[in-house]
């Protein structure tokens, strides 16, 4: 679609390059799923060590997200993406050649640093460089890249496993799985040298002439949403003492929003889907095929979100999606309690994934990338990303304990976690409807002014 004033090719190009950080985020997160069994045998790992091999990257994610906020506000969004690409490359090479398990863990944590940094830097970069009318769909492009990266590494892992026998996979196959991440890392590293820093960051650093040149390549004419004087005016308003009290409120809302994306249970289905299907009678092969359907559904409905978020708005998508997820989760819990067939459970899981993929998955990142004030956007995004990764860790670690608890099994027959996640879905729908503004088609400066002056002074309904 051609919109007067917007330089379509340039905007899509730079956003796509930034979204490669999301692709590597998904790729590097999911690569362990195909390698973990061979790793366990190769290094003769205990159960605890196997769990650490699978989850050690999460430790890096938390640290990477926390540090990326500080550095993105100091050295720029683009340079943080460069550092992320470098860490992805180091991790891919280091894990592939690691002679000892502890060396493998070190390089997986380095990869986690890159994942954590990219998880906040990619949507932040896209949000700041996008025209207001396209910002939702372009930030959603990052989520599409994450999902695409997950599916891509599933296919790569499957092909590598087919190449050799069991012994070859235990000694070499898993190494090639990790090494395969080097190619997309190099592509991102090279491409980032050809994209600019965001104009809004340059204004914050007093580089107005450079900011204007880049902004003119994004959007020109009277329709342009980039106005240095407006940015400066918002900065002056944001320096008022009453804004300091709002800062805490805004970051708390961001933390809650980020946590809600995770405590509604999404990664339980991405990490444990085969085991969930096995619990209700599916065989191993059938469970794996059903998991592939989950991934395909995730990808398809992320595209739906990308096409809808700038038309329908952020709040309606988030609320409708959360309610749909809650209904599907209640149905899953009832199906689990009644020991219904895997076919019914699969239908409910696919419905849940569809609702998440067109709402909480991409829209949460869109809202987080828009809601924070310019001077603190990097740091507040980082705090929210740390909260998200921490919630991810808690949910992922607690699900087996809830699902395998003897008392809960006796009373709910594996249904209790679904009812718990449904509760958070319904609570989240209320929270977003009550506390967050609609930001569709608004410039980042208009959104910031809404926080400063209050919803009665600046209407963002």
WOFENTA-V912689 format. One record per residue. RES is the residue in one small letter. OMEGA is omega in degrees with one decimal (999 if undefined). D_FIRST is the distance of its C-alpha to the first C-alpha in whole Angstrom. Layout:
BEGIN
res={RES & RES}
omega={OMEGA & OMEGA}
d_first={D_FIRST & D_FIRST}
END
This chain:
BEGIN
res={x & x & x & x & x & x & x & x & x & x & x & x & x & x & x & x & x & x & x & x & x & x & x & x & x & x & x & x & x & x & x & x & x & x & x & x & x & x & x & x & x & x & x & x & x & x & x & x & x & x & x & x & x & x & x & x & x & x & x & x & x & x & x & x & x & x & x & x & x & x & x & x & x & x & x & x & x & x & x & x & x & x & x & x & x & x & x & x & x & x & x & x & x & x & x & x & x & x & x & x & x & x & x & x & x & x & x & x & x & x & x & x & x & x & x & x & x & x & x & x & x & x & x & x & x & x & x & x & x & x & x & x & x & x & x & x & x & x & x & x & x & x & x & x & x & x & x & x & x & x & x & x & x & x & x & x & x & x & x & x & x & x & x & x & x & x & x & x & x & x & x & x & x & x & x & x & x & x & x & x & x & x & x & x & x & x & x & x & x & x & x & x & x & x & x & x & x & x & x & x & x & x & x & x & x & x & x & x & x & x & x & x & x & x & x & x & x & x & x & x & x & x & x & x & x & x & x & x & x & x & x & x & x & x & x & x & x & x & x & x & x & x & x & x & x & x & x & x & x & x & x & x & x & x & x & x & x & x & x & x & x & x & x & x & x & x & x & x & x & x & x & x & x & x & x & x & x & x & x & x & x & x & x & x & x & x & x & x & x & x & x & x & x & x & x & x & x & x & x & x & x & x & x & x & x & x & x & x & x & x & x & x & x & x & x & x & x & x & x & x & x & x & x & x & x & x & x & x & x & x & x & x & x & x & x & x & x & x & x & x & x & x & x & x & x & x & x & x & x & x & x & x & x & x & x & x & x & x & x & x & x & x & x & x & x & x & x & x & x & x & x & x & x & x & x & x & x & x & x & x & x & x & x & x & x & x & x & x & x & x & x & x & x & x & x & x & x & x & x & x & x & x & x & x & x & x & x & x & x & x & x & x & x & x & x & x & x & x & x & x & x & x & x & x & x & x & x & x & x & x & x & x & x & x & x & x & x & x & x & x & x & x & x & x & x & x & x & x & x & x & x & x & x & x & x & x & x & x & x & x & x}
omega={179.3 & 177.7 & -179.3 & 176.3 & -177.9 & 177.4 & -166.5 & -173.9 & -178.7 & -178.9 & -179.6 & -179.1 & -175.5 & 177.6 & 179.4 & 177.2 & 178.0 & -179.8 & 173.8 & 173.8 & 175.4 & 177.6 & 178.5 & 173.7 & -180.0 & -177.7 & -175.4 & 177.6 & -171.2 & -176.3 & -176.8 & -176.1 & -179.8 & -173.1 & -166.9 & -179.8 & 179.4 & 175.8 & -177.7 & -179.3 & -176.2 & -178.2 & -179.8 & -173.9 & 171.1 & 178.7 & -180.0 & 179.3 & 176.8 & 176.4 & 178.7 & 177.4 & -178.3 & -170.9 & -175.0 & 178.6 & -179.8 & 176.5 & 176.1 & 179.7 & -178.9 & -179.4 & -179.1 & 179.0 & -179.6 & -177.8 & -176.4 & 179.1 & 179.2 & -175.7 & 179.8 & 176.8 & -179.8 & -172.7 & 176.0 & -179.2 & -177.5 & -178.4 & 174.7 & 175.5 & 175.9 & 177.9 & 178.1 & 179.8 & 178.6 & 179.2 & 174.7 & -178.9 & 178.6 & -179.6 & -179.0 & -178.9 & -176.3 & 179.4 & -178.6 & -175.9 & -174.3 & 179.2 & -177.9 & -176.5 & -177.1 & 175.8 & 175.4 & -178.5 & -179.9 & -178.2 & 174.2 & 177.2 & 175.3 & 175.3 & 176.5 & 175.4 & 178.7 & 178.7 & -178.9 & 179.4 & -179.2 & -177.4 & 177.0 & -175.6 & -178.2 & 178.5 & 178.2 & 178.7 & -177.3 & -179.4 & -175.8 & -177.2 & -175.3 & 168.3 & -175.3 & -176.1 & -179.2 & -168.5 & -178.2 & -177.1 & -179.3 & 174.9 & 176.2 & 175.7 & 178.0 & 177.6 & 176.6 & 178.5 & 177.6 & 179.9 & 177.7 & 177.3 & 177.8 & 179.7 & -179.4 & -178.7 & 173.0 & -179.6 & 178.6 & 178.8 & -179.8 & -179.6 & 179.7 & 179.5 & -179.7 & -173.7 & -176.3 & 179.2 & -176.9 & -178.0 & 179.3 & 179.4 & 178.9 & -177.1 & -173.4 & -173.1 & -178.7 & 178.3 & 178.3 & 176.4 & 179.6 & -179.1 & -178.0 & 179.1 & -178.8 & -176.2 & 177.5 & 177.4 & 179.2 & 178.8 & 178.9 & -177.9 & -178.8 & -176.0 & -178.1 & 177.5 & -176.9 & 176.9 & -176.1 & 168.9 & -179.6 & -179.8 & -177.0 & 175.4 & -179.5 & 176.9 & 179.8 & -179.9 & 177.0 & -178.4 & -170.8 & -177.3 & 178.1 & 178.7 & -179.9 & 179.2 & -179.5 & 179.5 & 179.4 & 176.8 & -179.3 & -174.5 & -177.2 & 178.3 & -176.9 & -178.0 & -176.4 & 179.3 & -177.8 & -177.3 & -176.2 & -179.5 & 177.7 & 177.9 & 178.9 & -180.0 & 178.6 & 177.1 & 179.5 & 177.2 & -179.4 & 178.1 & 179.7 & -174.1 & -177.5 & 178.2 & -178.2 & 177.3 & 179.2 & -177.2 & 179.4 & 179.5 & -177.4 & -177.5 & 175.8 & 176.5 & 177.3 & 178.2 & -179.7 & 179.6 & 179.2 & 179.9 & -179.8 & 178.1 & -174.7 & -173.7 & 170.2 & 164.9 & -171.5 & -174.8 & 171.0 & -177.9 & 177.4 & -177.2 & -170.3 & -175.8 & 179.9 & -179.3 & 177.9 & -179.4 & 178.1 & -178.8 & -179.5 & 167.6 & 178.5 & 173.9 & -176.0 & -178.9 & 179.0 & 179.9 & 179.0 & 177.4 & 178.3 & 177.5 & 176.1 & 176.7 & 177.0 & 179.2 & 179.3 & 178.1 & 178.9 & -178.9 & -175.6 & -175.5 & 169.4 & 174.3 & 177.0 & 178.7 & -178.7 & -179.0 & -172.0 & -166.5 & 179.0 & 175.8 & -174.8 & -177.9 & -176.2 & -175.9 & 179.5 & 178.9 & -177.3 & -175.1 & 179.5 & 179.0 & -179.5 & 178.3 & 177.4 & 177.0 & -179.9 & 178.7 & 179.4 & 179.9 & 176.1 & 178.0 & 176.8 & 179.9 & 178.7 & 178.5 & 178.9 & 179.7 & -179.0 & -179.1 & 177.9 & -174.8 & 178.4 & 179.6 & 178.0 & 179.2 & 178.6 & 179.6 & -179.0 & 178.7 & 179.4 & 175.8 & 177.6 & -179.7 & 179.0 & 179.7 & 179.7 & -173.5 & 179.4 & -179.5 & -171.2 & -177.6 & -178.5 & -171.2 & 177.1 & 179.7 & 176.4 & -177.4 & 179.1 & -178.2 & -176.8 & -162.8 & -173.0 & 178.2 & -171.4 & -174.6 & -176.1 & -171.8 & -179.6 & -178.3 & 179.4 & 173.8 & -179.8 & 178.8 & 178.5 & 178.9 & 176.1 & 177.9 & 179.9 & -179.0 & 177.2 & 176.8 & 176.2 & -179.4 & -178.1 & -179.1 & -178.4 & -179.5 & -174.6 & -177.0 & 179.0 & 179.7 & 177.4 & -174.9 & -176.3 & 177.5 & -173.5 & -178.8 & 179.6 & 177.0 & -179.3 & -176.3 & -173.2 & 179.4 & 178.4 & -178.6 & -173.2 & -178.7 & -179.2 & 178.0 & 178.7 & -180.0 & 177.3 & 178.2 & -179.8 & 176.5 & -178.6 & 177.8 & 179.2 & 178.1 & 177.0 & -176.6 & -178.6 & 178.7 & -174.7 & -165.2 & -174.2 & -179.5 & 169.3 & -173.6 & -180.0 & 174.7 & 178.0 & 174.8 & 178.7 & 179.2 & 176.2 & 179.8 & 179.7 & 179.0 & 177.4 & 178.6 & -175.0 & -174.5 & 179.8 & -173.5 & -179.3 & -178.8 & -178.8 & -173.8 & 175.9 & -179.2 & 999}
d_first={0 & 4 & 6 & 10 & 12 & 10 & 11 & 9 & 11 & 14 & 13 & 12 & 15 & 18 & 16 & 17 & 20 & 21 & 20 & 23 & 25 & 24 & 25 & 28 & 29 & 28 & 30 & 33 & 34 & 34 & 36 & 39 & 39 & 40 & 42 & 44 & 47 & 48 & 48 & 50 & 52 & 52 & 53 & 55 & 54 & 55 & 53 & 52 & 51 & 49 & 47 & 47 & 46 & 43 & 42 & 43 & 40 & 39 & 42 & 40 & 37 & 38 & 40 & 37 & 35 & 37 & 38 & 34 & 34 & 37 & 36 & 32 & 33 & 36 & 34 & 31 & 28 & 27 & 31 & 31 & 29 & 31 & 34 & 32 & 31 & 35 & 36 & 34 & 36 & 39 & 39 & 38 & 41 & 43 & 43 & 43 & 47 & 48 & 52 & 53 & 51 & 51 & 49 & 47 & 46 & 46 & 43 & 41 & 42 & 40 & 37 & 37 & 37 & 34 & 32 & 33 & 32 & 29 & 28 & 28 & 27 & 24 & 22 & 24 & 22 & 19 & 19 & 21 & 18 & 15 & 14 & 15 & 12 & 11 & 14 & 15 & 13 & 14 & 17 & 17 & 16 & 20 & 21 & 19 & 21 & 24 & 24 & 23 & 26 & 29 & 28 & 28 & 32 & 33 & 32 & 34 & 37 & 37 & 37 & 40 & 42 & 42 & 43 & 47 & 49 & 50 & 52 & 50 & 47 & 50 & 50 & 47 & 44 & 43 & 44 & 41 & 39 & 39 & 39 & 35 & 34 & 35 & 32 & 29 & 31 & 31 & 28 & 27 & 30 & 29 & 25 & 26 & 28 & 25 & 23 & 24 & 25 & 23 & 24 & 25 & 28 & 29 & 30 & 32 & 34 & 34 & 32 & 30 & 30 & 28 & 26 & 25 & 24 & 22 & 20 & 19 & 18 & 15 & 15 & 17 & 18 & 19 & 16 & 17 & 18 & 21 & 24 & 27 & 30 & 28 & 28 & 32 & 33 & 31 & 33 & 36 & 36 & 36 & 39 & 41 & 43 & 42 & 39 & 41 & 42 & 38 & 37 & 39 & 38 & 34 & 35 & 37 & 34 & 32 & 35 & 35 & 31 & 32 & 35 & 33 & 31 & 34 & 37 & 35 & 36 & 33 & 34 & 37 & 35 & 34 & 37 & 40 & 38 & 41 & 43 & 42 & 42 & 45 & 47 & 46 & 48 & 45 & 46 & 45 & 43 & 42 & 41 & 39 & 37 & 36 & 35 & 32 & 31 & 31 & 29 & 26 & 26 & 25 & 22 & 21 & 21 & 19 & 16 & 16 & 17 & 14 & 12 & 14 & 15 & 13 & 13 & 17 & 18 & 21 & 24 & 23 & 22 & 25 & 28 & 27 & 26 & 30 & 31 & 30 & 32 & 35 & 35 & 35 & 37 & 40 & 40 & 40 & 43 & 45 & 44 & 46 & 49 & 49 & 49 & 46 & 45 & 42 & 40 & 40 & 39 & 37 & 35 & 35 & 34 & 31 & 30 & 31 & 29 & 26 & 26 & 26 & 23 & 21 & 23 & 26 & 25 & 21 & 21 & 25 & 24 & 21 & 23 & 26 & 24 & 23 & 27 & 29 & 30 & 29 & 33 & 33 & 30 & 31 & 34 & 33 & 30 & 33 & 35 & 33 & 32 & 36 & 37 & 34 & 36 & 39 & 38 & 37 & 40 & 42 & 40 & 41 & 44 & 45 & 44 & 47 & 49 & 48 & 47 & 51 & 53 & 56 & 56 & 53 & 53 & 56 & 54 & 51 & 51 & 48 & 46 & 46 & 43 & 41 & 42 & 42 & 39 & 38 & 40 & 38 & 34 & 36 & 37 & 34 & 32 & 34 & 34 & 30 & 31 & 34 & 33 & 29 & 27 & 23 & 21 & 18 & 16 & 19 & 20 & 23 & 25 & 25 & 25 & 28 & 30 & 30 & 32 & 34 & 35 & 34 & 32 & 34 & 34 & 30 & 28 & 25 & 26}
END
